[in-house]
């Protein structure tokens, strides 16, 4: 089994899926909720890191244009 690299787009899509599942789930399964919230936290941190890296790259490119 090959491990696919997580992308920003995939992370956002998974976050939206988790949110939708939690909002529409009528059963309260604490184990499931805990697992989903932990995964969502990981994905949010991943996205935040990706955005900071992109911002740094863009700043560097803009500095080179001056």
C-alpha positions in Angstrom: 0.0 0.0 0.0 1.4 3.4 -1.0 1.0 6.3 1.3 -0.3 9.4 -0.5 1.0 12.8 0.6 -1.6 15.0 2.2 -2.4 18.1 0.3 -4.0 21.4 1.5 -7.0 20.7 -0.8 -7.4 17.2 0.6 -7.1 18.4 4.2 -9.8 21.1 3.7 -12.1 18.6 2.0 -11.6 16.1 4.9 -12.3 18.9 7.4 -15.5 19.8 5.6 -16.5 16.1 5.7 -15.8 15.8 9.4 -17.8 18.9 10.1 -20.7 17.7 8.0 -20.7 14.3 9.7 -20.6 15.8 13.2 -23.4 18.3 12.4 -25.7 15.7 10.9 -25.0 12.8 13.2 -27.9 12.3 15.7 -26.1 9.7 17.8 -23.6 10.9 20.3 -20.7 8.5 20.3 -18.0 10.0 22.5 -15.2 7.8 21.1 -16.1 8.8 17.5 -16.4 12.5 18.4 -13.1 12.4 20.2 -11.4 10.7 17.2 -12.9 13.1 14.7 -12.0 16.2 16.7 -8.4 15.0 17.1 -8.2 14.4 13.3 -9.7 17.8 12.6 -7.2 19.5 14.9 -4.3 17.7 13.0 -5.8 18.8 9.7 -6.2 22.4 10.9 -2.6 22.6 12.0 -1.5 21.1 8.7 -3.4 23.7 6.8 -2.1 26.5 9.0 1.5 25.3 8.4 0.9 25.1 4.6 -0.5 28.7 4.5 2.4 30.0 6.6 4.9 28.3 4.2 3.1 29.7 1.2 3.0 33.2 2.7 6.8 33.0 3.3 7.4 31.9 -0.3 5.3 34.8 -1.6 7.0 37.3 0.5 10.4 36.1 -0.7 9.3 36.3 -4.3 7.9 39.9 -3.8 11.2 40.9 -2.2 13.1 39.7 -5.2 10.9 41.8 -7.5 11.9 45.0 -5.7 
